[in-house]
Amino acid sequence: MNIHRDRVLKMLKEKRVLTTSELAKALSVSWNTAEKYLLELTIDGKVERMKKEGVNLWLNK
């Protein structure tokens, strides 16, 4: 998880906003796995989730 965690945080710094689908595609993992990584980072206070029109948007905190 640490390797993916670092990649997720790096991607968020570069793009500022990601969707779960974008992350899943970039990491070559399933949507569910990408969502899990993002939710874990949210719990750790590193990422913030914003729901907009049925899509989760993820932002660096």
SULFENFEN-V996078 format. One record per residue. N is the residue number from 1. PSI is psi in degrees with one decimal (NA if undefined). D_LAST is the distance of its C-alpha to the last C-alpha in whole Angstrom. Layout:
N:PSI:D_LAST
N:PSI:D_LAST
//
This chain:
1:-33.6:19
2:-39.1:18
3:-46.5:19
4:-38.8:18
5:-46.2:14
6:-40.7:14
7:-40.0:15
8:-47.4:13
9:-38.2:10
10:-44.1:13
11:-39.8:13
12:-35.0:10
13:-37.9:10
14:-45.1:13
15:-20.6:13
16:-40.6:10
17:133.6:11
18:152.1:13
19:162.8:15
20:-39.7:16
21:-42.3:20
22:-43.3:19
23:-43.7:17
24:-43.8:20
25:-43.9:22
26:-35.4:21
27:-5.3:21
28:48.1:24
29:170.4:23
30:161.6:24
31:-41.9:22
32:-39.9:22
33:-43.6:21
34:-43.3:18
35:-40.9:17
36:-46.3:17
37:-45.2:15
38:-39.2:12
39:-38.2:13
40:-40.3:14
41:-30.8:10
42:-43.8:9
43:-37.2:12
44:-5.0:11
45:17.9:7
46:-24.6:6
47:149.4:5
48:138.0:6
49:136.0:9
50:125.1:12
51:127.2:15
52:119.3:17
53:47.7:21
54:8.4:21
55:138.0:18
56:125.0:15
57:133.6:12
58:130.4:9
59:150.7:6
60:138.5:4
61:NA:0
//
